Amino acid sequence: MVGDDDVASLGSDGFVVLRRVFDAEHLSAEVDAALADGYRDAPMNTGTAGNRFRYVPMMCERTPVSLALVDALAGPAGRLLDRTVLPVRAKGTRYVGATAWHRDSELDIVTVGFVAYLEPLAVHSGALRVLPGSHQGPATDSPSGLPDEGRVVGRGVETEPGDVIVFDERLWHASAGGAERRQWRVDFIPDPVTPAEEAQIRGYFAGIFQPGWDGGYDVDRYPTYGAHWSASRQPWMERLRDLGAVERAEQEESAVRAKRPA
């Protein structure tokens, strides 16, 4: 699935597209079912990049296609990073409208997102836009602060269902011109091997799982790290627990339960 050219492209451009990786029909049906079942009456969320969305973690017995894809992508993720990797969380999302330029990470350590869109997307109909090489630039609040401002329009990454975009989470990206679109995503992080790396990864999890956040989904039917996930005995399960990811996810979801009516 991943060759030397893909590894080189991720390093230089900050992204690579893997074509025809998964069965789009089965994953699309599972994302639709999870969103319909797990996210019913709550309003849409609004992200810091101005996008509106609904999402559901797809990490339980109700989402076997998603779990199988996480397993299948762990090998390519390890090859791309040349490290032992840990999956963070798989989720299905429905987006509406444009997404402003943003980065998903400011860490020194490389983390990667694997993104699959479930509709054909072209440059002017919501395809992901990227600023190639911007993952290597300095941390900044705006893409206009990057070298070579002529790239701000970005490169459109056109995809068909079944394709997966892999990108360094420090890469500047956005979307424009799209209406409603569905996405499946899982992120991978390197298993930290030094105290400095572990501190960064713990901070990464602290930013993802926050007790004050309510995503609107059914946390009992679609938990991030629930009983089914824990019973799977995947090699990374205990490591995620050691790094605090499982505890933080449980704290976030417990806080949601506490404030919602029974």
N, C-alpha and C positions, 0 to 999 in steps of 0.2 A: 504493500500500500504506500510505503514511503521510500523514496530513493535518495541518493546523494544530492541530486539537484534540489529536492524539496528541503532538505536540511540546510543547504546553502541559501535558498530563497528566504526561509524563515529568518536566518541570521542577517541577511543583507536588507531585504525589503520589509521584514516584520510580519509577513503572511505568506501562505501558500494555499492553493485550492486542490483538494483531493476529489477527483471526479468519480461519480457512480460508486459510492462507498456503501450505501445501504438501500434497503427496500423501502422506497418512499411511500408506497401505498399502506403498508402495515404501520409504519411509524406515524404517518399522517392520521390514520384512524385512531391510534392510541392517544395522540395529543388531543384530538378533538374530544374523545371520550373523557379524558382526564380533566380538561377544562370545563366541560359541561357538568361533570359530576362533582368536581372539587371546588368550583368557583361559581356560585350561583347568583346571589343577590347583592354582593358588595360592589361599590363603584370601582371604576378603573383606577389604577395607581398612576401617578405622575412622577417620572424619574427626574434626576438632576439635569439630564440632557434634554428635558422638555418633552420626552416621549410619553405616550399614554399606553398602558399595558395591563394585562392580567397574566399571572403565571401560576403554575402548580409544580411543585417538586415531583419528579417522576422516578422515585427511588424505592418503590414498594411492590407488593405482590400484584397490584392492579396495573403495573406498567412493566411487564416482562420484556417487551421489545426494547424499551429504553434501557433497562438494566443490561440486556445482552449487548447493546451498542456501546455502553460504557466499558464493558469488558473487552470488546473488540478493539476499541480505540486506545486502550491503555498501552498496548505494544507500540503503535505508531507514535504516541506521545513520548514514550521513553526513548524511541529512536530519534525523534526530533530534538529532544533536550539532551540526549546522551546521558541520561540520569535515570535512577529509579524514581517513578512518579506515583502520585496519589491523586485519585479523583476527588473533586470537591463536592459537587452536587449537579445532578442532571435535572433539567426542568423544561417544561413546555410553556411557551409564551405566545400570546396574541398581541401584536403591536398595532397601533393606529397612529397615522401621521408621521411627521418627520422626526429625526433624531439629530440633535445638534452635535457639533464636534466635541469629542471627549476621549479620555483614556480610562481604562478600567483598573489600572494599577500604577502606582508611583514607586514600587519597590525596586531595589537594585537587582534582586533575583528575578529570573525569567519565569513567568507563569503563562500558560497558553489556554486560549479558549477555542473549543471546537464547536462551530456554529453551522447548523443545517436549516436552510429555509425550505418550507414545504410548498411554496409556489414558485413558478419561474419568475425570476427578478432580473430586470434590465436596468441600465444606468439611470433612466428617468422614471422608473416605476418602483423605487424603494430598495434597489440593490445596495449592499454595503459599499460605502465609499471609504477609501483609506488614503493616508498620506505615507507612501512607501518610504521607509527609512526613518520615520519620525520616532520610532521606539528607541533610537539611539541618541535622540536629542535631549536637551536638558528639561527638567520638569518646568512646566509653565502653565499658566491659567488659560491660555488661548493659543490656537494653532497659528495665529498671526505672529506669535513670538518665535516661531520656528525659523530656522534658516530657509532661504528660498521661498518667499511668500507666494510665488507663482504656483506652488503646488496646492494651495489651499482648496481649490476646487476638487481636488482629490481624484483618485482613480476608482472608477466603478468596477466592482467585482461581480460580474454577471454569473448567475448560477441556475441550475435546473434541480428539481427535487431529486435527491440522491447524492448531491454534491455536499462536501463539507469544507468550510473555510476554517483554516487554522491560523490564529494570529497571536502574536506576542501581546499580552494585555496592556503593555505600555504604548502600543501603537495608537495614534490618533485615528479615529474612525467616526462615521456619521451615516445618515441616510437621508434621501430627499425624494420627493415626488411619489411616494408610495401611499396607498390607502391602508387597508387592513392586510396584515401578513402574519403568518405563523412561523415560529422558530422553535427548534429543539437545540439545547446547548448543554455541554458539560465542560468544566474547566479542569485542568490538571496542573498540579504544582510539583516541584521536585521535592523529594524526601530530604529534609534538611540534614546536613552532616556536621555543621559547626554551630556553636552557640549563637553566632551572629545570624546565620540563616534561620535557626529555629525562632529567634526573636522576631524576625521579619514575618515568618509564616504564622506565628501566633497573632501578630498584628493584623495580618491578612484576614484570618478567621474572625477576629474581633470586628473588622469592618463589614463583613458579610452578615454575621449573625448578631443582631442587636435586640435586646429585650423590649425596646420601645417600638419596634417595627411590627406592623400587622399587614401582611401582603394580601389579606382578604380570602385566602384559600382555606379549605378545611384541613386543619393541622392534624386531626385524628385519622382521617382517611388517607391523607397524603403527607405523612411526616418526612422530614429530610433523612434522618437516620433512625428509622423505626425498628420494630421487632423483626420484621422480615429481613431488612438489611443486616441487622446484627447477627441473625442466624445463618447468613450466607457463608460465613467463615472465609471471606475474601482476605487475602494477605494484608491488605491495607487497612482493614477495619480497626485493629488494635492500635495501629500507628496514628490514625485519625483521632482515636480516643486519647492517646498519649499527648497529642498536640493541642488538645482542648476543643477540637472542632465539634465533637459529638455533644459535649457538655454545653457549649454555647448555642448550638442549634436547639437543644432541649430547653434551655432557658428562654430562648426567644419564643418557642412554641408554647411553653407553659404560661408565659406572660399573656399570650393571645387568649388562651383558654380562660385565664383568670378574669379578663375584662369583658369577654363576650357573654351574653345571656346563655343560660343552659339550654 
